């Protein structure tokens, strides 16, 4: 299969014999066939459409490279998912908001870039909006930290401008004719890394909104669960911090209700996010830039796990078909482990 995809990526047009081989491969995995609505009756039409998109994508002047090791992910996940997004947008009859929940290293940024490019082939304009773009200003967070000194990092519940986020998503979902919408943007490098809001991006005619972040869609849980929480929630102080962040999360529920769909990029082991963060820092330091030590990164990641622990907040979402439409499991090497849909 990879040989066929590589040939297409190198400019060889799809051939009928290629599709015959791919049909056998697709139908051999019944779970994935069901996931993407493939049946023996429609498979040729479906794969012709997907192969056409694949080939066209490599004829475009892409803003980013799609590597050889990503070709299988492109075929098995990015292309069929983008196709379903386009179909959902058409059926909805208004701009679609797709939530993307994923931690460090799960591929949120790459996914958003690829989906935007593929959806342009459907003549749909797509925009990425991150939870990070919706932080309160530097001055507001300074004031917040004086009230609650535990908020040493931006990121936990309470450090975002939720009212602004709701307003922006509502404007994107129900735009007025020819309305220009201001999209908040955030520069993490300002104020010695504390970050601050910068000039907005102005858009019109957006069809699909990809709203991503490390706790997008997470709901408050029973506070009793923090009495016997997993590490690094160890001390009574840790437990109280977790309870307070859980309480802050209630403010975000009206924002999550603006999502039309929610998918989860979920590592096979949540602890991989720390390894990936350390590796990313090593890669950055190797280019000559300054960065954190492994111990500092570990402390940094632990802080966020103390605020919203993946086992406590993401696992309940995975089991809730009313809230989540797709779960993508990520292997340690960032490849796909499994893709499933809540029933």
VEXDREN-2710 file (C-alpha; in Angstrom, 1 decimal):
% VEXDREN-2710
k/r/px/py/pz
1/UNK/0.0/0.0/0.0
2/UNK/2.8/2.5/0.9
3/UNK/4.4/1.9/-2.4
4/UNK/1.2/2.9/-4.2
5/UNK/0.8/6.0/-2.0
6/UNK/4.5/7.0/-2.5
7/UNK/4.1/6.7/-6.3
8/UNK/1.0/9.0/-6.2
9/UNK/2.9/11.5/-4.0
10/UNK/5.8/11.4/-6.6
11/UNK/3.4/12.4/-9.4
12/UNK/2.2/9.1/-10.8
13/UNK/-1.6/9.4/-11.4
14/UNK/-3.8/6.7/-9.7
15/UNK/-4.4/3.6/-11.8
16/UNK/-7.4/1.2/-11.7
17/UNK/-5.0/-1.6/-10.6
18/UNK/-3.9/0.6/-7.6
19/UNK/-7.5/1.0/-6.6
20/UNK/-8.2/-2.7/-6.8
21/UNK/-5.3/-3.4/-4.4
22/UNK/-6.4/-0.7/-2.0
23/UNK/-10.0/-2.0/-2.1
24/UNK/-8.8/-5.3/-0.8
25/UNK/-6.8/-3.6/1.9
26/UNK/-9.6/-1.3/3.0
27/UNK/-12.2/-4.1/3.2
28/UNK/-9.8/-6.3/5.2
29/UNK/-10.2/-4.0/8.1
30/UNK/-14.0/-4.0/8.8
31/UNK/-13.8/-1.6/11.7
32/UNK/-12.1/1.1/9.7
33/UNK/-14.5/0.5/6.7
34/UNK/-17.5/1.0/9.0
35/UNK/-15.8/4.1/10.5
36/UNK/-15.6/5.8/7.1
37/UNK/-18.9/4.5/5.7
38/UNK/-17.3/2.1/3.3
39/UNK/-19.3/-0.9/1.9
40/UNK/-18.6/-3.4/-0.9
41/UNK/-21.2/-1.5/-2.9
42/UNK/-19.6/2.0/-2.6
43/UNK/-16.0/1.3/-2.1
44/UNK/-14.9/2.0/-5.6
45/UNK/-16.6/5.4/-5.6
46/UNK/-15.2/6.3/-2.2
47/UNK/-11.6/5.3/-3.0
48/UNK/-11.7/7.1/-6.4
49/UNK/-12.7/10.2/-4.6
50/UNK/-10.1/9.8/-1.9
51/UNK/-7.3/9.0/-4.4
52/UNK/-8.3/12.0/-6.4
53/UNK/-7.9/14.2/-3.3
54/UNK/-4.6/12.6/-2.5
55/UNK/-3.2/13.2/-5.9
56/UNK/-4.4/16.8/-6.1
57/UNK/-3.0/17.5/-2.7
58/UNK/0.5/16.8/-4.0
59/UNK/0.0/18.9/-7.1
60/UNK/-0.7/21.9/-4.8
61/UNK/2.0/24.2/-3.5
62/UNK/1.7/23.0/0.1
63/UNK/2.7/25.4/2.9
64/UNK/4.3/22.4/4.7
65/UNK/5.8/19.0/3.7
66/UNK/3.9/15.8/4.0
67/UNK/6.6/13.2/4.9
68/UNK/6.8/9.7/3.6
69/UNK/6.1/8.3/7.0
70/UNK/2.9/10.4/7.1
71/UNK/1.4/9.0/3.9
72/UNK/-0.4/6.2/5.6
73/UNK/-1.9/8.6/8.1
74/UNK/-2.9/10.9/5.3
75/UNK/-4.7/8.0/3.5
76/UNK/-6.3/6.3/6.6
77/UNK/-7.2/9.3/8.6
78/UNK/-6.7/12.9/7.3
79/UNK/-8.4/12.4/3.9
80/UNK/-11.5/10.4/5.0
81/UNK/-11.9/12.7/8.1
82/UNK/-11.7/15.8/6.0
83/UNK/-14.2/14.3/3.6
84/UNK/-16.6/13.7/6.4
85/UNK/-16.1/17.2/7.7
86/UNK/-17.0/18.6/4.3
87/UNK/-20.1/16.4/4.1
88/UNK/-21.2/17.5/7.7
89/UNK/-20.7/21.1/6.7
90/UNK/-22.9/20.7/3.7
91/UNK/-25.6/18.9/5.7
92/UNK/-25.5/21.5/8.5
93/UNK/-26.1/24.5/6.2
94/UNK/-23.9/26.8/8.3
95/UNK/-20.3/27.0/9.4
96/UNK/-19.2/23.9/11.4
97/UNK/-17.2/24.0/14.6
98/UNK/-15.0/20.9/15.1
99/UNK/-13.4/20.6/18.5
100/UNK/-10.0/18.9/18.7
101/UNK/-8.8/17.8/22.2
102/UNK/-5.2/16.8/22.5
103/UNK/-2.1/17.2/24.7
104/UNK/1.5/18.0/23.9
105/UNK/2.8/16.1/20.9
106/UNK/-0.5/14.6/19.7
107/UNK/-0.4/16.4/16.4
108/UNK/-3.1/19.1/16.8
109/UNK/-1.2/21.7/14.7
110/UNK/-0.3/19.3/11.9
111/UNK/-3.8/18.0/11.8
112/UNK/-5.2/21.5/11.5
113/UNK/-2.8/22.5/8.7
114/UNK/-3.5/19.3/6.7
115/UNK/-7.3/19.5/7.1
116/UNK/-7.3/23.2/6.0
117/UNK/-5.4/22.2/2.8
118/UNK/-7.7/19.3/2.0
119/UNK/-10.9/21.2/2.7
120/UNK/-9.8/23.9/0.3
121/UNK/-10.1/21.2/-2.4
122/UNK/-13.8/21.1/-1.5
123/UNK/-13.8/24.9/-1.8
124/UNK/-14.4/25.3/1.9
125/UNK/-12.5/28.0/3.8
126/UNK/-11.2/26.7/7.1
127/UNK/-9.7/28.6/10.1
128/UNK/-7.8/27.2/13.2
129/UNK/-8.5/28.7/16.5
130/UNK/-6.6/27.5/19.6
131/UNK/-7.5/27.7/23.2
132/UNK/-4.1/29.4/23.5
133/UNK/-5.4/32.3/21.3
134/UNK/-8.0/33.0/24.0
135/UNK/-5.8/33.7/27.0
136/UNK/-6.5/36.8/29.1
137/UNK/-4.1/39.6/28.4
138/UNK/-0.8/39.8/30.2
139/UNK/-2.0/42.5/32.6
140/UNK/-5.2/40.6/33.3
141/UNK/-3.2/37.5/34.1
142/UNK/-0.8/39.4/36.3
143/UNK/-3.7/40.6/38.3
144/UNK/-5.1/37.1/38.4
145/UNK/-1.9/35.8/39.8
146/UNK/-1.9/38.4/42.6
147/UNK/-5.3/37.1/43.6
148/UNK/-4.3/33.4/43.2
149/UNK/-0.5/32.9/43.3
150/UNK/-0.9/29.3/42.3
151/UNK/-1.5/30.4/38.7
152/UNK/2.2/30.5/38.0
153/UNK/1.7/29.4/34.3
154/UNK/-0.9/30.4/31.7
155/UNK/-3.0/27.5/30.6
156/UNK/-5.2/26.2/33.4
157/UNK/-9.0/26.9/33.6
158/UNK/-9.5/30.5/34.6
159/UNK/-6.6/32.0/32.5
160/UNK/-8.8/32.3/29.4
161/UNK/-11.3/35.0/28.3
162/UNK/-14.3/32.7/28.0
163/UNK/-16.8/35.4/27.2
164/UNK/-14.6/36.5/24.3
165/UNK/-14.3/32.9/23.1
166/UNK/-18.1/32.4/23.2
167/UNK/-18.6/35.6/21.3
168/UNK/-16.1/34.7/18.6
169/UNK/-17.4/31.2/18.1
170/UNK/-21.0/32.4/17.9
171/UNK/-20.0/35.0/15.3
172/UNK/-18.3/32.3/13.3
173/UNK/-21.2/29.9/13.6
174/UNK/-23.9/32.4/12.6
175/UNK/-22.2/35.2/10.6
176/UNK/-24.1/38.1/9.3
177/UNK/-23.9/38.7/5.5
178/UNK/-20.4/39.8/4.5
179/UNK/-19.5/40.1/8.2
180/UNK/-15.8/40.6/9.0
181/UNK/-14.9/38.7/12.2
182/UNK/-12.0/39.5/14.5
183/UNK/-10.1/36.3/15.5
184/UNK/-8.0/36.7/18.6
185/UNK/-4.3/35.8/18.3
186/UNK/-1.7/35.3/21.0
187/UNK/2.1/35.6/21.0
188/UNK/3.7/33.3/23.6
189/UNK/7.2/34.9/23.2
190/UNK/6.2/38.3/24.6
191/UNK/7.0/39.4/28.2
192/UNK/9.9/37.0/28.5
193/UNK/7.7/34.0/27.6
194/UNK/4.6/35.0/29.6
195/UNK/2.9/35.9/26.3
196/UNK/0.3/38.5/25.4
197/UNK/-2.5/39.1/23.0
198/UNK/-1.6/40.7/19.6
199/UNK/-3.5/42.2/16.7
200/UNK/-6.5/40.2/15.7
201/UNK/-6.8/38.3/12.4
202/UNK/-9.8/39.5/10.3
203/UNK/-11.8/36.9/8.3
204/UNK/-14.9/36.5/6.3
205/UNK/-16.8/33.6/4.8
206/UNK/-15.4/30.9/7.0
207/UNK/-17.0/27.4/6.5
208/UNK/-15.2/25.2/9.0
209/UNK/-13.6/26.2/12.4
210/UNK/-11.1/23.9/13.9
211/UNK/-11.0/24.7/17.6
212/UNK/-8.2/22.9/19.4
213/UNK/-6.6/22.8/22.8
214/UNK/-5.4/20.7/25.6
215/UNK/-8.7/20.6/27.5
216/UNK/-11.2/21.6/24.8
217/UNK/-14.5/19.9/25.7
218/UNK/-13.5/18.7/29.2
219/UNK/-16.3/18.7/31.8
220/UNK/-16.2/19.1/35.6
221/UNK/-16.1/15.9/37.5
222/UNK/-17.2/14.8/41.0
223/UNK/-14.9/16.6/43.5
224/UNK/-14.8/13.4/45.6
225/UNK/-12.5/11.8/42.9
226/UNK/-9.6/14.1/44.0
227/UNK/-9.5/12.3/47.4
228/UNK/-7.7/9.4/45.8
229/UNK/-6.4/11.0/42.6
230/UNK/-3.4/9.7/40.6
231/UNK/0.0/11.2/40.7
232/UNK/1.1/14.0/40.6
233/UNK/-1.9/15.0/42.7
234/UNK/-0.4/13.9/46.0
235/UNK/-0.6/16.4/48.8
236/UNK/-3.7/18.0/50.3
237/UNK/-2.5/21.3/48.6
238/UNK/-2.5/19.4/45.2
239/UNK/-6.0/18.1/45.9
240/UNK/-7.3/21.6/46.7
241/UNK/-5.7/23.0/43.5
242/UNK/-7.4/20.3/41.5
243/UNK/-10.8/20.9/43.1
244/UNK/-10.5/24.7/42.4
245/UNK/-9.5/24.1/38.7
246/UNK/-12.4/21.7/38.5
247/UNK/-14.7/24.4/39.7
248/UNK/-13.3/26.9/37.2
249/UNK/-14.0/24.5/34.5
250/UNK/-17.8/25.1/34.9
251/UNK/-17.3/28.5/33.2
252/UNK/-16.2/26.7/30.0
253/UNK/-19.4/24.6/29.6
254/UNK/-21.2/27.3/27.6
255/UNK/-18.2/27.5/25.3
256/UNK/-18.1/23.8/24.7
257/UNK/-21.8/23.9/23.8
258/UNK/-20.7/25.9/20.7
259/UNK/-18.9/22.8/19.4
260/UNK/-20.8/20.8/16.7
261/UNK/-18.4/17.8/17.1
262/UNK/-15.5/16.9/19.3
263/UNK/-12.6/14.5/18.5
264/UNK/-9.8/13.4/20.9
265/UNK/-6.2/12.8/20.0
266/UNK/-5.3/10.4/22.7
267/UNK/-1.9/8.9/23.4
268/UNK/-1.9/5.2/24.2
269/UNK/-0.3/6.3/27.5
270/UNK/-1.0/9.9/28.7
271/UNK/2.6/10.0/30.1
272/UNK/3.9/10.1/26.6
273/UNK/3.1/13.8/26.5
274/UNK/5.9/14.5/28.9
275/UNK/8.4/12.5/26.9
276/UNK/7.3/14.3/23.7
277/UNK/7.6/17.7/25.4
278/UNK/11.2/16.8/26.6
279/UNK/12.1/15.6/23.1
280/UNK/10.7/18.8/21.5
281/UNK/12.8/20.9/23.9
282/UNK/15.9/18.9/23.1
283/UNK/15.3/19.5/19.4
284/UNK/14.9/23.2/20.0
285/UNK/18.0/23.4/22.1
286/UNK/20.0/21.6/19.4
287/UNK/19.3/24.5/17.0
288/UNK/21.0/26.9/19.4
289/UNK/17.9/28.3/21.2
290/UNK/17.6/28.3/24.9
291/UNK/15.2/25.9/26.6
292/UNK/14.2/24.2/29.8
293/UNK/16.0/21.3/31.5
294/UNK/14.3/17.9/31.7
295/UNK/13.6/18.5/35.4
296/UNK/12.0/21.9/34.6
297/UNK/9.8/20.3/31.9
298/UNK/8.7/17.5/34.2
299/UNK/7.7/20.1/36.8
300/UNK/5.9/22.1/34.1
301/UNK/3.9/19.2/32.8
302/UNK/3.1/18.0/36.3
303/UNK/1.6/21.4/37.0
304/UNK/-1.0/20.9/34.2
305/UNK/-1.7/17.3/35.2
306/UNK/-2.4/18.6/38.7
307/UNK/-4.9/21.1/37.3
308/UNK/-6.7/18.7/34.9
309/UNK/-5.4/15.1/35.1
310/UNK/-5.9/13.2/31.8
311/UNK/-7.1/10.0/33.6
312/UNK/-9.8/12.0/35.5
313/UNK/-11.0/14.3/32.7
314/UNK/-10.3/12.7/29.3
315/UNK/-11.2/9.1/30.1
316/UNK/-14.9/10.0/30.9
317/UNK/-15.1/11.9/27.6
318/UNK/-13.8/8.9/25.7
319/UNK/-16.7/6.8/27.1
320/UNK/-19.4/9.4/26.3
321/UNK/-20.9/9.1/22.8
322/UNK/-23.0/12.2/23.3
323/UNK/-20.0/14.5/23.6
324/UNK/-17.2/12.8/21.4
325/UNK/-17.6/11.7/17.8
326/UNK/-14.0/10.4/17.1
327/UNK/-11.1/9.0/19.2
328/UNK/-7.7/8.8/17.6
329/UNK/-5.1/6.8/19.6
330/UNK/-1.4/7.9/19.1
331/UNK/1.6/5.5/19.4
332/UNK/4.9/6.5/21.1
333/UNK/6.4/7.2/17.6
334/UNK/3.4/9.5/16.8
335/UNK/1.9/7.0/14.3
336/UNK/-1.8/6.0/14.5
337/UNK/-2.6/3.2/16.9
338/UNK/-6.4/3.1/16.4
339/UNK/-9.3/5.2/15.2
340/UNK/-12.7/4.6/16.6
341/UNK/-16.1/6.3/16.8
342/UNK/-18.3/6.4/19.9
343/UNK/-21.5/4.5/19.3
END
